[in-house]
Amino acid sequence: MRLDPLARGVQRVTAQALGPYQTAVVRIGFAATWLLFLLRELPHRRELYGPDGPWSWDMAQQLISANDAFTALMWSDGRVWFEIVYFLAIVSSALLVVGWRTRAMSVLFMIGVLSLQNRSIFMGDGGDNVIHLMAIYLVFTRCGQVWSLDARRATRARGARLDHGGGGPGGDDSREDGGNLVGGGDRLGGGDRVGPVLWWVLGLALSVVTFMGELGWFWLLLFWGLWVAHGLWWVAGRRAPDGEARVLLDVVANLAHNAALLVIMVEACLIYATAGWYKIQGSRWQDGTAVYYPLQLDYFSPWPALADLLTSHGVLVMLVTYGTVAVQVAFPFTLFNRRVKNVLLAVMIFEHAVIAVVLGLPFFSLAMIAADAVFLPTSFLRRLGGWVTRTRERLLSRLPRLSRTEASPGPPGEEHTRDAAEHARVGFGA
């Protein structure tokens, strides 16, 4: 009897990918943040990460040769190659936002983030560091289970198979693969042609890079391992969708997803805990005046009148200073009480929204809000998805050439994971 809770826990983390809505909103949040940043800096891209920047290619090469950081921009110092990498970073971010071939795009998203940030390491801030870490973690999550084109494609494939008298829930496309690169085999005839083509193209590109000797052993194992895993997934899904091989791959994928989700949660807690405890040691945070000084810097005052208004109230500055420390230190401990956690989570999201406006740090704030989103309750996210769907349907109904019936009944893949999400809260209860 004592082993029953342990057995149930093991069965839970191996049988399903937990937190589908949380990982989806984290995927959308970080990909959108990086995409907006790249678009805003498009006129200055060469000065930030390219050949016209103060951190020259030779200087970056010397540093990377010492720390073995990954960046594709070190493979060539040409302008054309830089433009290709920057453009691919934009495209992969946009496709990851909408959830097209989520697993492949998550890898390309990570490559884009690491390539640009490691090329010019002095150009980032705290938000860039968070994006850097989360881009790596997202590779191991099944973050396309809901709110993605992958989920919509899987739902439509199941519906088509059922209409043609195909298999039931045990079919190869019924298990949401979170955007498998290759895709499942479709027994109705055509099958998924885009997935295998994309798999071969990426394999060819990886072979060229491997032949050039640009990758270290760690990155070779990672990229080739992911490529082979997606190929095995396709073979298992096409030949034996209900066989032991597919079941084993599902278990491994669920374990990787749940472990990555746990790491994301722990990372967010560590960010707040370390920030709070370091603030406690500062004299300005101890006397309640720390918030005053950044508002007096021109760099952090896009709205000088607003900054002067806030700093003119000493009591308000003191309350914000002490409140920031208290919330950051206390948040990791509130995870054991969901009601208190939800209150502090709302406070932190509001705080980051204020930082975005008052201090002029929109991308830092967006990155932190995306990290906070992993703790949002499933019930809230489902209500948010329903509100977005209703808003979209109202907008589409007003267009002359579109009707309400053309709008899908919910966010892509939501119906498929609705029941599973009820048991996949991972401490995110409402």
N, C-alpha and C positions, 0 to 999 in steps of 0.2 A: 504494500500500500504506500510506503514511503516513496517509492520510485514513480508513483503515478504522476505527480506534478512535474518531475523531471522528464518523464516520457512524453507528457503532453507538450512541454516546452520544446523538446527536440522535434516532435512531430510538427509543431507550428512553424518553426523556423526553416524546416526542410520542405514542407508541403506547399508553402506559398510565399510570395514576395510581399512582405509587410509594408504598410504605409504607401499604397500606390498613389494616393492624392498628394501626400507630402513630397514624395520624390518627384512627382510631376511638376509641382509648383516650384520646387528648388531648381529643376531643370530649366523651366521657363524663365525663372527669375535671373539666374546667373547668365544664361545665354543671351537674354534680352539686355542685361546690363552691359555685357561685353560688346554686344552688337551696337548699342547706342554709343558707347565710348569710341569704338572704331569709326563709326560714321561721323561723330563730332570732330574727331581728330584727323579726318581724311585730308583736309588741306595741309596739316602739319605732320603727316605720317613720316615723311622722310627725315624731318628734324628730330622726331621722337625715337624712331626705331630704325631708320634707314641710313643711307650713306652720307646724308647731310647733317647728321647729328653730331654733337660734341663728343659723344662716346663712339670713337671710330671703330671700324671693323677690326683693325689690328689690336686695339686695346681690348675689345670684347673677346677676341680669339685667345689672347694671353690669359684672361681671367677664366674662360671656359676650359682651357686646357688644364687649369689647376683644380677647378671644382667639378669638372665632368658634367656640367649642366647640359640639358638637351635644348637645342635650338636649330631648326632647319635653316635659319638665316646664315649659319656659319658654313653651310655647304657651298656657298658662292657669295662673292662680294659684288655681284652685278646688280644694277638697278632693276633689270627685268625680273630677276629672281625674287627680289624684294617685293615688287608689285604683285607677283604671282602669289607669294605667301600671304601678303596682306589681303588680297582679294579672296583667297580660299578661306582665310579666317573669317571674313565677313559672311561668305556664303554658308560655311558650316555652322556659324552661330545662328543665322536666320533659319536654316533647315532644322536645327536642334530645337529652336523655339516652337516650331509647328509640329515637331515630332515626326519628321520623315526619315526613315531608316535610322532610328534613334541610336542604335548601338554603333553603327559606323560613324554617324555624325558626332557622337560623344567622343570617339577617338580622335577624329579630325579637329574637333573643338579643342581638345586637350593639346594637340600638336600646335594649333594656332596660338593658344594662350602661352604655352611654354616658349614657343619660338620667338614671339615678340617681347615678352617680359624678360626672358633670359638674355636677349640681345642687348637690352639697355636696362640694366637692373636698377639704375638710379632714377628712373622716370616714374616709378610707381609710388603708391601710398598704402595705407592699411587695407583699403578695399581691394587693391590689386593683389595683395598677398592672400586675401580670402578667396578671390576668384582663382588664383593659382592653385590653391589646395583643393578647392571644390571641383575644379576641372578634372583633376586626377581621380577623385572619388566617384564622380559621375560615370566614369568608364565602367565601373563594376556594378552599377545599379541597373535595374530594369525600370527605368524612369519613363518608359513609353506605354505603360499599362492603361493609362487614361489620358484624356486631353491631348491626343496626338493623332496624326494621320495614320500611323501604324496601327493604333487601336481601331480606328475607323475601317481600315482595310481588312483587318482580321474579322471584324464584326460582319462586314459585307460578304466576306468569303464564307463565313459560317452560314449566313442566311441563304446564299446561293446554293451551297451544298445541301442544305435542308430542303430547299425548294425542288432540287433535283433528286431527292430521295437518298442523299448521301448519309454519311455517318453522323452520329449524334455528337454529344459533347466530347467524346473521346477522340475526335478527328484531329489531324495534325495542326489545324489552324485554330482549334478551340482553346488550346492553351495559349494565353497571351504571352508572346515571346518578348514583349517590350521592344519591338523594333529589330528583330533579328536581321542581320546584314543580308543573308541570302534569302530568307523567307521560307515558308513551308511549302510543301508540294501540293498543288491543287489538282485534284483528281478529275476536275471537270474538263480538262483539256489543256487550256493555254498555260496555266501555271503562272508563277511569278518570274518574269523574264528580267526585270530590272535588278532584282537582288543578285542573281548569279553573275550578271554582267558587272555590276559594281564590285562584287567579290573578286572576280578575275582582274579587273582593272587595278584595284588596290593591291592585289597580290603581285601583279607585274611591277607596280611602282615600288613596292617593298623589296622586290628582287633586285631592281636597279640600285636602290639605296644600299642594300646589303653588299652588292658587288662593288660599289664605290668605296666601301669600308668606312662609311660615315657614322655608323651606329656602334655604340659599345655593346658589350655582351648582355647587359641588363635590358636595354631597349630592344635588342634583337629577340631575346626570349619573350618579352612582353608582346611586341607587335606580331611576331610569328605565332605565338601562342593564341592570341586573340583571333588571328586569321584562320588558323587550323580549327579552333573551337567553333567558329561560325560555320565552317565547312562541314564539320561533324554534325552540327545541329541540323543542317539542311538534309544531310544523308539520312539521319535518324528520323526526321519528320516525314520524309518522303517514302522511305521503305518500310518503316515500322513505327508509325506514330504512337502506338500503344505498347511498344516493346520496352524491354528493360533498358536498352541504351538511351532511349528518349527520356525515360523516367529518371535515369541516373543523371543525365544532363540537366534536367529540370531541378533536381535536388542540388546539384553543384551551383547552378545559376541562382537558385533561391538563397543558398548559403552565402554566396558572394554578395548578393544584393543586400541581405539583411546585415551582414558584417559591415558593408560600406555605409549603410544607413546608420548603424550604431556609431561608426567613426565620425560621420557628419555631425551627429548629435553631440558626441563627446568634444569634437573640435569647437563647436559653437559654445559649449559650456566653458571650455578652457579659455576661449577668447575673452569672454566676459569675466571669468574668475581672475585671470591674470591681470586684465586691465583694471579691475576693481581693486585688487590687492596692491598693485603698483601705485594706484592713485592714493591709497591710504597713507603710503609712505611719503608722499609729497607734502611739503609745508603749505603750499597754496591750496591744496585740497583740504588740508586739515583746518585752515583758518577760514574756509568757505569763500575764497575769492578766485579760484582757478578759472571759472567760466568767464570772468571779467576780461582777462588778458587777451585771449584769442579774438574777442570781439573788437579790440582796439587795433588789430593789425589790418592793414589795407588788403592784404592777400585773402583774409577770411571775412571780409566785410563787403559783400556785393551790394548790400543795402545799408549804407552808413546811418541813415536816419533810424532804421529799425534797430540797428545795433546800439545806437545812442539811447534809444527809448528803453531797451532792455537793461542796459548797464546803469541807467539812472535810478533804478530801484535796487537798493542794496539788499533788502530782504529777499527779493526774487532771485537775485544772483546767488545768495547763500543757500536758499532752498533748492535751486537747481543743482548747485555744486554737490551738496550733501545727498540729494536725492539720486543723482547719477551714480555715486559711489555705492549707495545702499542697494539700488536695484541691480547693479552689476555683480556685487558680491553675493547677494541673496538669490539671484535667479537659479543657479545650479541646484540649490537646495529646495526650491519650490517645485521641482519636477515630481516630487512625491505627493503633492497636493494639486490636482489639476485645476481647481478653481483659482487658487492663488497664482498658479503658473500662468493661467490665461490672462489674469489681470496684469501681472508684470509684463507679459508678452505684449499686450496692447500698449502698455506704457513705453516699452522699449521701441516698438515700431513707431509710435508717435514721436518719441525723442529723435529717432533717426530722420523722420520726415522734417522735423524742425531744423536739424543740423543741415539737411540738404538745402533748405531755403535760407536760413540765417547765416550759416558759414559758407555757403556756396560750394558744398561738397556733394553733388547729386549722385555720383557714381559710387562713392564710398557708402552713402546711405542706402542706395539700392542693393549693393552687395550684402550689407548687413541685414537688411530686411529680408532678402532672399535666404540668408542663413537662418534667420529667425523663423521663417516659414515652415521649417521642418518640424516645429513644435505646434503648429496650428491644429486645432481639432478637426477630425475627419468630417463631423457634422457641419461645421462652418464651411469647410472647403466644398462640400457637396451643395450646400445652399448657395455658395458663391458661384459654382458652376451652373446651377439652375438659373440664377439671376442673369448670368452672361448669356445663356442660351435664349432666355426669354427676350432679352434686349436685342440679340441678333435676329431673332424671328420677327420682332416688330420692325426693325430696320429693313429687313429683306422684304417684308410685306408691303412696304411703301414704295419699293422699286417697281416700275411699270412692267418689266419683263420677268420678274421673279414672283413666285407665289409662296405662300406659307408652307406648302407641301415640299418645297425644295430644300427647306431648312431641316437639318437632322433633328430628331427629337431630344437630343442631349449632347453634351460634350462627347467627342469621339471616344468610344470604348467605355463610357460610363456605365451603360446597362450591363455590360459583361462583368464588371468588377464591383457592382453595387453590393451584392450579397457578400462577396469576399471581403470588401472593405469594412463591413461591420465587425469582422473578426481580425482586422489587420491594423488596429489602432496603435500598437506599440507604445502605449502610454500617452497617446494623443487624444484621449477622450475629451468630450465636450465638457 
